[in-house]
Amino acid sequence: MVDTQSVAADQLKSIIERIERLEEEKKALSDDIKDVYGEAKANGFDTKVLRKIISLRKQDRDERMEQEAILELYLQALGMA
């Protein structure tokens, strides 16, 4: 007969170890991204603009156009456009 506490403990340990490995991978990827932004900055690129472009590229065309229209409307309402 299998001890259910032992099975649950083994499963929990496995889950925790997987999460820890993924967290390490995430940290390494984050460091790599930081390095690429540093390289871009060293080559004269504006990293704030690069981050904005990355954000915009994640959106689909319709969503992006809707946000741009709302932004334009708000800017006009504030007399900034």
N, C-alpha and C positions, 0 to 999 in steps of 0.2 A: 504494500500500500504506500502511495506517495504522500508525503507530508505537504499539505496545501500551503502552509506557511513558508516552507522551503521553496516551493514553486513560485509563490508570489514574490518572495525576496529575490530569487534569481531573475525573475522577469523585471522587477523594479530596478535591480542593479544594471541589467542590460539596457533598459530605457535611459537611465541616468547616464551611462557611459556613452550611448549614442548621442544624447543631447550635448554632452561635453565635447565630443569630437566635432559635432556640427558647429558649436560655438567657437571652437578653435579655427575651423575652416572659415567661418564668418569673419573672425578677427583678421585672418590672413588676407581675405578678399578686401576687407575694409582698408587694410594697410596698403594693398596694391592699388586700390582706387585713389587713396591719398597721394601715393607716389606719382600716379599719372597726372593728377591735378597739379602737383608740384612741378612736374616736367612741363606741363602746359603753361603754367605761370612763368617759369624760367624762359620759355620761348615767347613771352610777351602776350599771351592770351589772358583775357579777363575771366577768372574762374567763376565769378558770380554769373556771368552770362553763359558760360558753359553749363553750369548747373541748371539754369533756366531752360536752356535748349534741351538738355537731357529730360527734364520734367515735361516739356512740351511734346517731345517725341514719344513719351509714354502714353499720351492721350490720343484718342482717335480724332480724325479731322473735324467731325461735327461738334464734339465736346470742346475742342480747342477754339473753333469759330464762335461758339456760344459764349465762352469765357471772354474772348476778345471783344465781342459785341457788348457784353455787360461792362467790361472795363472801359470801353469807349464811352458808353452811356454815363457811367459814373464820373469819368473825367470831364465830360461836357457839363454835367450838373454842377461840378465844382469850378467850372470856368477854366479848366486846365488844358482843354483841347482846342 
